[in-house]
C-alpha cells in the first residue's frame, strides 16, 4: 500500500477543484512559488495537495494531467511531493459516467490524436467547430469519436485512468486531513491506507463493493460527502471531531462543495467551519464557476488563505 500519512513537512499548499482551468492552475502555482518562470518545480520541502475534480464541466483537463505528472516527477528532487486526490468527477468519469463532461474536454484529450501534436489548440477547436457547422452529422461523429477516446483514456486501463488509479482518496499531512468531499464516521474511522486501497480496488474491479454500491460513488463516501458542509449541526461537529481524533488530526480540508453554496456572502472565499476544524476550499477555480483562484497554505502552525 502507498503511504497515506506524512509529518514534518515544511509547507503544505492545498488547491481545490480545478474543473479544467489549466491557465488558472498554472497562475496559482507560479504566484504561490511552486513553479519557476519556465514552469518547472522550484519549491523546497513542500507538499502540494490537489483535492480532485480536475475535470468536469469543460476546460482543458488533459493539459492539467500532463502538468501534474511532470510535477510529480520533478518535486522529489527538492524534497517535495505532489498528492493528487480523487474527486467525484474522477470517480464518475473512470466508471464511464460522463454526464458532466463536455465536448471541449473530449477534444482536449482526444484532439491531439485526431489532428497531430503540431496543431495549436485554438486551431484544433476552430477546425472542429467549422466541420460541425458544415456537416452536423460529421460534427456528431467527431463528438462521438472524442467521447469514445475520452472514455477510453479515463478507463482504469487507459492512459489517464491508469495514472489516476494509483492515487489516493485521502491523505494526512502534518496533522491536516485532506479529502475531496469529506470523511464521515462510516468511512473515516479506518486507516487511510485501507480506505485508499478499497477505492483503488473498486476502480479496478466493480465486483468489490460496500453495501451493494462502490464507496467511491456513495453519496456519503469520501468523493461525494456534503454532510458537514451543507448540513452543519452540533451532531455533525461531534462526528467531525471523532474522525479527526481517530486520525490524530487537527482539521479536515475539503473541496467538492463551492463555498458560494455554503455561504453565498462568502462566494469565492475559502471558508472555515466548526471552529476552524473544517476548511472548505472549493472557491470556484473552474471557469464555469467564475475562475476564483485560491489556495490554502499551511506552514509552521499557521493557516493562510491565498487569492490570486
C-alpha positions in Angstrom: 0.0 0.0 0.0 1.1 3.6 -0.7 2.0 6.0 2.1 -1.0 8.0 3.3 0.3 9.8 6.4 3.2 12.3 6.4 4.7 14.5 9.1 7.4 17.2 9.5 6.7 18.7 6.1 7.9 22.3 5.8 4.9 23.7 3.9 1.6 22.3 2.5 -0.3 24.0 -0.2 -3.8 22.8 -1.0 -5.7 23.6 -4.1 -9.4 22.9 -4.6 -11.5 21.8 -7.6 -10.0 22.9 -11.0 -12.7 21.8 -13.4 -10.3 22.2 -16.4 -8.9 25.6 -15.7 -5.4 24.9 -16.8 -4.3 28.6 -17.1 -5.7 29.4 -13.7 -4.0 26.4 -12.1 -0.6 27.5 -13.6 -1.1 31.0 -12.3 -1.7 29.7 -8.8 1.4 27.5 -8.9 3.6 30.4 -10.2 2.3 33.0 -7.7 2.4 30.6 -4.8 6.1 29.8 -5.6 5.6 26.2 -6.6 6.8 26.7 -10.3 9.6 28.8 -11.7 9.2 31.1 -14.7 9.9 28.2 -17.0 7.1 26.2 -15.5 9.3 23.7 -13.6 9.1 22.8 -9.9 11.1 25.1 -7.6 9.6 24.7 -4.0 11.7 23.0 -1.4 10.2 20.8 1.4 6.7 21.4 0.1 3.8 19.1 -0.4 1.2 20.2 -3.0 -2.3 18.7 -2.5 -4.8 18.9 -5.3 -8.1 17.9 -4.0 -9.6 16.4 -7.1 -12.2 17.4 -9.7 -9.5 18.1 -12.2 -12.1 17.5 -15.0 -15.8 18.0 -15.4 -17.8 21.0 -16.8 -15.4 21.9 -19.5 -11.9 23.3 -19.8 -8.6 21.5 -20.5 -8.1 18.7 -18.1 -5.7 16.9 -20.4 -3.2 19.7 -20.0 -3.6 19.6 -16.2 -3.0 15.9 -16.1 0.3 16.3 -18.0 1.4 19.2 -15.8 0.6 17.2 -12.6 2.5 14.2 -13.9 5.6 16.4 -14.7 5.4 18.0 -11.2 5.2 14.5 -9.6 8.4 13.6 -11.3 10.2 16.9 -10.5 9.2 17.5 -6.9 11.2 14.8 -5.2 14.5 16.4 -6.3 13.5 19.3 -4.0 12.4 17.1 -1.0 8.8 17.8 -2.1 5.8 15.8 -3.1 2.6 16.1 -5.1 -0.6 14.5 -3.9 -3.5 14.2 -6.5 -6.6 13.1 -4.7 -9.6 11.5 -6.4 -12.7 13.6 -6.7 -16.3 12.6 -7.6 -15.8 13.7 -11.2 -12.7 11.4 -11.5 -14.7 8.6 -9.9 -17.6 9.1 -12.3 -15.5 9.5 -15.4 -13.4 6.5 -14.6 -16.7 4.5 -14.1 -18.0 5.5 -17.5 -20.4 8.2 -16.2 -19.7 11.2 -18.4 -22.9 13.2 -17.8 -20.9 16.3 -16.5 -18.2 16.1 -19.1 -18.2 18.3 -22.2 -17.2 18.3 -25.9 -14.4 20.6 -25.0 -13.0 18.1 -22.6 -13.4 15.2 -25.1 -11.4 17.2 -27.6 -8.7 18.2 -25.2 -7.9 14.6 -24.5 -8.7 13.2 -28.0 -7.9 16.1 -30.3 -4.2 15.6 -30.2 -4.6 12.1 -31.5 -7.0 13.3 -34.2 -5.1 16.2 -35.6 -1.5 15.8 -34.5 0.8 17.4 -32.0 1.9 20.3 -34.2 -1.6 21.8 -34.4 -2.3 24.6 -31.9 -5.2 24.1 -29.5 -7.1 27.1 -30.8 -6.7 25.9 -34.3 -8.0 22.5 -33.4 -11.2 23.8 -31.8 -11.8 26.2 -34.7 -11.4 23.4 -37.3 -13.7 21.0 -35.5 -16.3 23.7 -35.0 -16.1 24.6 -38.7 -16.6 21.0 -39.7 -19.5 20.6 -37.4 -21.2 23.7 -38.9 -20.7 22.5 -42.4 -22.0 19.0 -41.8 -23.9 18.4 -38.5 -23.7 14.6 -39.0 -19.9 14.9 -39.3 -19.8 17.0 -36.2 -21.8 14.4 -34.3 -19.5 11.7 -35.4 -16.5 13.8 -34.3 -18.2 14.3 -31.0 -18.8 10.6 -30.6 -15.2 9.9 -31.5 -14.0 12.3 -29.0 -16.3 10.8 -26.4 -15.0 7.3 -27.1 -11.4 8.5 -26.9 -12.2 10.3 -23.6 -13.9 7.2 -22.0 -11.0 5.0 -23.2 -8.4 7.4 -21.7 -10.2 7.6 -18.4 -11.0 3.9 -18.0 -8.9 2.2 -15.3 -6.6 0.8 -18.0 -6.5 4.0 -20.1 -3.5 6.3 -20.3 -5.1 8.8 -17.7 -7.2 6.3 -15.8 -4.3 4.1 -15.1 -2.4 7.0 -13.7 -5.4 8.2 -11.6 -5.9 4.7 -10.3 -2.6 4.8 -8.5 -3.7 7.9 -6.4 -5.4 8.3 -3.1 -8.7 9.5 -1.8 -7.4 10.9 1.4 -4.0 11.8 3.0 -2.9 13.2 6.3 0.0 15.7 6.3 1.3 17.5 9.5 -2.0 16.7 11.3 -4.2 18.0 8.5 -6.6 15.6 6.8 -7.2 16.2 3.1 -10.1 14.6 1.2 -12.3 15.7 -1.7 -15.8 15.5 -0.2 -15.4 14.6 3.4 -14.9 11.7 5.7 -17.8 10.8 8.0 -17.8 8.2 10.8 -18.6 5.2 8.5 -15.7 5.8 6.1 -13.4 8.0 8.2 -12.8 5.8 11.2 -10.5 3.4 9.4 -6.8 3.7 8.5 -6.3 5.9 5.4 -4.3 3.2 3.6 -7.2 0.8 4.0 -9.7 3.4 2.6 -7.4 4.3 -0.3 -6.8 0.7 -1.1 -10.5 0.0 -1.1 -11.3 2.8 -3.6 -8.4 1.8 -5.9 -9.7 -1.8 -5.8 -13.2 -0.6 -6.8 -11.8 1.3 -9.7 -10.0 -1.8 -11.0 -12.9 -4.2 -10.3 -16.5 -3.4 -10.0 -17.0 -6.6 -8.0 -15.6 -5.1 -4.9 -18.4 -3.1 -3.3 -19.7 -2.0 0.1 -23.4 -2.4 0.8 -24.0 -3.0 -2.9 -22.6 0.3 -4.1 -18.9 1.3 -4.5 -17.6 3.6 -1.7 -16.3 6.0 -4.4 -19.9 6.5 -5.7 -21.8 6.6 -2.5 -23.3 10.0 -1.6 -21.7 9.7 1.9 -18.4 8.4 0.6 -15.1 10.4 0.5 -15.7 11.6 -3.0 -19.3 12.8 -2.5 -19.9 13.7 1.2 -21.5 17.0 1.7 -23.0 16.3 5.2 -20.5 18.6 7.0 -20.7 21.5 4.6 -24.4 21.7 3.7 -26.0 20.2 6.8 -23.9 21.7 9.7 -25.3 20.7 13.1 -23.8 20.1 16.5 -24.1 16.4 15.9 -22.0 16.8 12.7 -19.5 18.7 14.7 -19.2 15.8 17.1 -18.8 13.4 14.2 -16.1 15.6 12.6 -14.2 15.7 15.9 -14.4 11.9 16.2 -13.0 11.4 12.7 -10.2 13.9 13.4 -9.3 12.3 16.7 -9.2 8.9 15.1 -6.5 10.1 12.7 -4.8 12.3 15.2 -5.5 15.4 13.1 -6.4 19.0 13.9 -8.5 19.8 10.9 -10.0 18.5 7.7 -9.6 20.2 4.4 -12.2 19.6 1.7 -13.3 20.7 -1.8 -16.3 19.4 -3.7 -18.9 21.9 -2.4 -18.4 25.5 -3.8 -18.2 27.9 -0.9 -20.9 30.0 -2.6 -23.3 27.2 -1.9 -22.4 27.0 1.7 -22.4 30.8 2.5 -23.4 32.9 -0.5 -22.0 36.1 1.0 -18.5 34.4 1.0 -18.6 33.4 -2.6 -15.1 32.9 -4.0 -13.6 32.8 -0.5 -12.1 29.9 1.5 -14.5 29.1 4.3 -13.6 27.8 7.8 -16.3 25.9 9.7 -16.7 24.2 13.0 -14.3 26.5 14.9 -11.7 26.1 12.1 -11.7 22.3 12.3 -13.0 22.1 8.7 -11.7 24.3 5.8 -13.8 24.4 2.6 -11.5 25.4 -0.3 -13.6 25.0 -3.4 -13.8 28.7 -4.2 -14.8 28.1 -7.9 -11.5 27.9 -9.7 -13.2 26.4 -12.8 -14.2 28.9 -15.4 -17.8 27.7 -15.1 -17.8 29.0 -11.6 -16.1 32.3 -12.3 -12.4 31.3 -12.1 -12.0 32.4 -8.5 -8.3 31.4 -8.0 -7.2 30.4 -4.5 -5.1 28.1 -2.4 -4.7 27.2 1.3 -1.2 27.4 2.7 -0.4 25.6 5.9 3.1 26.3 7.3 4.7 26.4 10.7 1.4 26.2 12.5 -0.3 29.0 10.5 -3.2 28.6 8.1 -3.4 31.3 5.3 -6.0 31.7 2.6 -4.3 32.9 -0.7 -6.2 34.6 -3.5 -4.8 35.4 -7.0 
